[in-house]
């Protein structure tokens, strides 16, 4: 039997497409370790190669600090989405090309969506419109459908992280770190409303799947991605190619930059304000807190290889930061979870750039920010970075 060349080409394309689809989800079947890139300038090839050289396999890439063609990068204007900004899309694709050349997979992570402009691009004001008006849900769905159509064939893309750190609960009368029973009662009264995060994700996923049936989708927990905020979700999302991501900065009162400005900073390990009281935080408490999303996943039938610690970190000048990073990573690797540390060689905020050590950053760092120039400060593997470096170099045991 003679097979025509067009038919052979079509068959080959289909087989390649199936192979690519399998690779996309198979990438997440074993623990993947990487870093977050939230830089003000699109990372160059050397940046991606440096992260890869440490042993990273992926990078969680955000573009909202990059110089936009309009008001908001890629969106044009978060007040009313009307189509992808072509110039911005070209900039993003070029960055993806560089990550691919370095051998890194990329998770695309917007900080802003229509009706939810990132606070730092919004005069330091939290934008709650997305969680008040479903018209912004539809605009967000259209945006993601457009973006997925544009990026679905790029070999570097390993997942779409629909929005970084959503917080529909913030102005919805749910206390941060409320107990699970209180969270579940809250959700029972808000299910189907504009503050229903699982329903919002479902609408966006439906839009993406119209143009891209294969690329995995990553969803952050509510209340800024807090690890305890999946506890009110009654079930997983229907799509089987979803990764569930949480962020770990607890106890935030100790791990965050404002702590260093206190007359007597909170220590780690130590007693730190948390929720409505105080709590002793140490390796055992870190493990107990991080058990929450794992218990939830087991209860609703999500395998551990679909859980991601999408961000974790502590301000590098905290005396106990190295211990904190080690405690967090010990738990994540024990349970063979995917993770990405915050952050890798950030050129706009030095507080969690562990390659800078524990000292003050050079004046050249701030001068480059003021002038819009590339970060000139050299990095090296410091003792503060060691807990991360060691684990990037040595994959989690089977």
C-alpha atoms as one frame of an Amber mdcrd trajectory, in Angstrom:
protein
   0.000   0.000   0.000   1.318   3.431  -0.934   0.883   6.197   1.641   0.818
   9.731   0.332   3.321  12.305   1.591   0.596  14.654   2.914  -0.899  11.779
   4.901   2.533  10.873   6.313   3.099  14.486   7.323  -0.293  14.636   9.000
   0.329  11.353  10.829   3.762  12.523  11.998   2.304  15.807  13.236  -0.362
  13.962  15.193   2.197  11.623  16.757   4.453  14.517  17.680   1.497  16.356
  19.138   0.584  13.341  21.263   4.174  13.007  22.439   4.314  16.670  23.377
   1.018  16.378  25.262   2.279  13.375  27.222   5.526  15.169  28.048   3.710
  18.183  29.447   1.944  16.288  32.210   4.638  13.658  32.628   7.066  16.422
  33.580   5.086  16.815  36.804   4.962  13.119  37.663   8.278  13.328  39.543
   9.440  16.108  41.917  10.478  19.267  40.081  12.543  21.954  41.807  13.081
  25.523  40.663  12.914  29.202  41.458  10.707  32.234  41.051  11.569  35.020
  38.617   9.734  38.244  39.470  12.251  40.605  37.893  11.758  44.154  36.613
  13.651  43.350  33.388  13.047  40.285  31.207  15.722  37.752  32.232  18.570
  37.193  29.802  20.026  33.839  28.763  22.757  34.016  31.411  20.100  34.316
  34.119  18.296  31.178  33.021  21.571  29.293  32.544  22.658  30.221  36.072
  19.459  28.837  37.570  19.774  25.693  35.466  23.418  25.290  36.521  22.331
  24.954  40.147  20.152  22.000  39.130  16.753  23.663  38.708  14.322  22.143
  36.224  11.741  24.939  36.089  11.134  28.612  36.695   7.938  30.318  37.756
   8.009  33.391  35.540   6.079  36.594  36.179   6.150  39.532  33.767   4.140
  42.234  35.557   7.204  44.299  36.482   8.409  44.460  32.873   7.957  47.680
  30.926   4.536  47.443  29.232   3.506  48.811  25.875   0.304  50.122  27.518
  -0.923  50.473  31.090  -0.477  46.819  32.085   1.919  44.315  30.578   0.246
  41.927  28.137  -3.263  42.958  29.293  -3.105  46.399  27.728  -5.287  47.716
  30.525  -6.539  45.705  33.498  -9.561  48.015  33.699 -10.855  46.563  30.439
  -9.157  43.769  28.548  -9.481  44.073  24.774  -6.765  41.775  23.483  -3.140
  40.842  24.027  -0.583  43.612  23.602   1.404  42.364  20.607   4.699  43.987
  21.614   4.463  42.584  25.136   3.655  39.121  23.808   6.759  39.223  21.623
   8.842  40.162  24.693   7.388  37.252  26.657   7.981  34.782  23.822  11.596
  35.924  23.546  12.074  35.240  27.272  10.534  31.782  26.807  12.970  31.140
  23.967  15.868  31.955  26.288  14.541  29.676  29.023  14.165  26.897  26.467
  17.723  27.444  25.272  18.897  27.084  28.878  16.953  23.852  29.351  14.345
  25.178  31.794  10.608  24.622  31.788   8.478  27.693  32.517   5.246  28.248
  34.414   3.614  31.471  33.198   2.362  33.441  36.213   0.464  36.736  35.920
   0.229  38.956  38.972  -2.636  40.918  37.403  -5.871  39.971  35.680  -8.706
  42.193  34.456 -10.268  43.764  37.528  -7.376  42.596  39.717  -4.390  44.806
  39.061  -1.388  43.824  41.160  -1.162  46.019  44.244   2.311  47.341  43.456
   1.090  48.489  40.030  -2.068  49.960  41.558  -0.789  52.731  43.853  -0.369
  50.136  46.614  -4.125  49.515  46.735  -5.677  46.034  46.729  -7.887  45.668
  43.643 -11.022  43.717  44.592 -13.087  44.317  41.441 -12.528  40.785  40.116
 -14.202  39.413  43.227 -17.172  41.785  42.993 -18.200  41.644  39.336 -18.311
  38.546  37.121 -17.827  40.737  34.071 -14.160  40.651  35.045 -14.337  36.860
  35.233 -15.321  36.826  31.580 -12.569  39.260  30.637 -10.059  37.100  32.523
 -11.313  33.994  30.732 -10.919  35.735  27.379  -7.413  36.851  28.307  -6.351
  33.336  29.233  -7.910  31.865  26.126  -5.951  34.348  24.024  -2.721  33.703
  25.916  -3.077  29.921  25.761  -3.705  30.093  22.017  -0.526  32.135  21.635
   1.714  29.965  23.841   0.345  26.421  23.629   2.977  25.260  21.148   5.985
  26.802  22.867   8.223  23.966  24.086   9.306  25.787  27.264   5.822  26.150
  28.722   5.112  23.552  31.417   1.971  25.085  32.940  -0.262  28.130  33.130
  -0.522  29.522  36.687  -3.836  31.332  36.288  -3.205  34.082  38.850  -0.627
  34.634  41.556  -1.908  34.746  45.131  -5.636  35.434  44.660  -7.450  36.769
  47.711 -11.227  36.775  47.168 -11.587  36.206  50.916  -9.754  39.397  51.888
 -12.788  41.673  51.640 -15.280  38.853  52.016 -15.321  38.684  55.816 -13.126
  35.629  56.232 -10.233  36.017  58.677  -6.798  35.027  57.432  -5.785  31.657
  58.893  -9.279  30.993  60.215  -9.785  27.425  61.386 -10.973  24.922  58.742
 -14.514  24.747  60.088 -14.885  28.534  59.865 -13.474  28.518  56.323 -15.904
  25.810  55.284 -18.875  27.703  56.741 -17.717  30.817  54.897 -17.500  28.977
  51.607 -20.947  27.449  52.083 -22.403  30.972  52.130 -20.292  32.248  49.212
 -20.388  29.271  46.855 -21.630  30.455  43.472 -20.900  34.090  44.304 -18.233
  36.367  42.856 -15.895  35.231  45.658 -16.085  31.545  44.737 -12.463  30.810
  43.806 -12.975  27.210  42.570 -15.830  28.418  40.344 -13.640  31.227  38.997
 -10.885  28.763  38.146 -13.412  26.465  36.491 -14.512  29.263  34.161 -10.941
  30.143  33.203 -10.004  26.505  32.641 -13.021  26.027  30.410 -11.846  28.958
  28.273  -8.266  27.667  28.071  -9.390  24.185  27.075 -11.223  25.554  24.041
  -7.835  26.260  22.473  -5.405  24.089  24.468  -6.461  20.721  25.832  -3.036
  19.591  26.987  -0.990  22.175  28.879  -1.208  21.642  32.651  -2.829  24.404
  34.662  -1.620  25.551  38.078  -3.999  27.140  40.585  -3.004  28.963  43.768
  -4.919  28.599  47.008  -6.854  31.611  48.277  -5.816  34.185  50.868  -2.632
  34.949  48.909  -1.889  31.290  48.287  -1.778  30.369  51.980  -1.152  26.680
  52.600  -4.197  26.425  54.877  -6.600  27.963  52.361  -7.391  24.841  50.362
  -9.131  23.527  53.474 -12.519  24.937  52.449 -12.483  23.462  48.931 -15.010
  20.593  48.990 -13.538  18.838  45.946 -10.783  19.101  43.348 -11.425  20.881
  40.078 -12.872  18.713  37.305  -9.908  19.090  34.959  -7.406  16.273  35.456
  -4.377  18.316  34.346  -4.439  20.705  37.307  -1.618  21.348  39.774  -2.545
  22.799  43.169  -0.106  25.389  44.477   0.380  26.927  47.904   2.907  29.462
  49.231   4.853  29.211  52.473   5.944  32.298  54.388   4.490  31.432  57.774
   5.058  32.764  60.331   4.929  35.880  58.141   5.509  38.205  61.089   9.021
  36.732  61.348   9.924  35.860  57.750   8.913  39.176  56.135  11.022  42.297
  55.610   9.070  44.554  58.040  10.186  42.298  60.893  13.750  43.592  60.589
  12.555  47.126  61.333  11.204  46.187  64.745  13.136  47.309  67.805  13.355
  43.622  68.668  12.656  41.469  65.586  10.776  38.212  66.032  13.124  35.255
  65.850  12.908  31.916  64.116  12.665  29.533  65.847  10.610  31.441  68.362
   7.228  32.678  69.521   5.593  34.734  66.790   2.160  36.348  66.294  -0.002
  34.145  64.102  -3.715  34.376  63.395  -5.400  35.893  66.413  -2.715  34.893
  68.919   0.897  33.786  69.231   2.477  30.462  68.365   5.822  28.753  68.871
   7.344  28.227  65.440  10.078  25.679  64.806  10.675  22.732  62.514   7.852
  20.744  64.110   5.352  23.576  63.689   6.431  24.142  60.080   5.803  20.446
  59.416   2.428  20.566  61.162   1.339  23.615  59.169   2.441  22.151  55.845
   0.579  18.944  56.618  -2.647  20.870  55.976  -2.606  20.939  52.163  -1.375
  17.352  52.068  -4.219  16.178  54.298  -6.682  18.105  52.133  -5.273  16.596
  48.935  -5.512  13.092  50.346  -9.079  13.696  51.516 -10.297  14.836  48.089
  -8.241  12.340  46.086  -5.416  14.474  44.666  -2.045  12.665  44.369   1.003
  14.253  45.994   2.631  14.835  42.600  -0.060  17.376  41.814   0.844  19.553
  44.819   3.286  22.441  44.382   4.952  24.754  46.874   4.925  27.568  44.338
   6.726  30.014  46.624   8.515  29.889  49.943  11.166  32.011  51.577  12.265
  34.342  54.342  14.038  37.667  54.458  17.727  36.776  54.092  18.899  39.017
  56.957  16.771  37.164  59.498  19.173  35.361  61.790  17.192  32.120  61.504
  16.519  32.279  57.765  18.845  29.421  56.868  17.233  27.207  59.491  13.784
  28.183  58.257  14.604  27.311  54.640  16.040  23.991  55.753  12.962  23.192
  57.842  10.573  23.992  54.983  12.577  22.071  52.398  12.901  19.067  54.697
   9.113  18.750  54.755   8.622  19.391  51.043  11.227  16.829  50.017  10.028
  14.258  52.525   6.652  14.325  50.797   8.209  14.601  47.311   6.405  17.821
  46.409   7.305  20.164  43.574   8.736  23.484  44.739  10.119  26.831  43.619
  11.974  29.063  46.044  11.436  32.823  46.186  13.380  34.293  44.579  16.229
  33.933  42.096  18.423  36.989  41.477  15.605  39.503  41.789  16.652  42.873
  40.387  13.990  44.965  42.117  13.892  43.638  45.703  16.883  42.122  47.445
  15.258  40.808  50.620  14.925  37.162  49.533  17.896  36.924  47.167  19.949
  34.434  49.172  23.017  34.611  46.922  23.569  38.097  48.371  24.250  36.657
  51.809  23.072  38.452  54.928  24.740  41.817  54.393  23.484  45.010  52.822
  23.351  45.092  49.060  25.754  47.304  47.101  24.657  50.842  46.194  25.046
  49.806  42.548  21.959  47.629  42.929  19.774  50.621  43.769  21.438  52.838
  41.193  20.598  50.318  38.459  16.947  50.320  39.552  16.796  54.111  39.440
  18.321  54.177  35.952  16.374  51.204  34.609  19.614  49.327  33.941  20.424
  45.625  34.394  21.405  44.514  37.882  25.239  44.717  38.078  25.741  42.984
  41.440  27.530  39.605  41.237  25.992  36.604  42.964  27.553  33.577  44.608
  26.546  30.498  46.561  26.432  31.843  50.131  25.682  29.969  53.341  22.196
  31.526  53.298  21.587  29.897  49.905  23.041  26.537  50.928  19.767  24.789
  51.960  18.365  25.509  48.498  21.571  24.940  46.542  22.129  21.555  48.136
  18.670  20.308  47.262  18.701  21.684  43.730  21.936  19.769  43.160  20.557
  16.555  44.693  17.051  15.537  43.586  14.676  14.172  46.202  15.212  10.437
  46.804  12.680   7.978  45.397
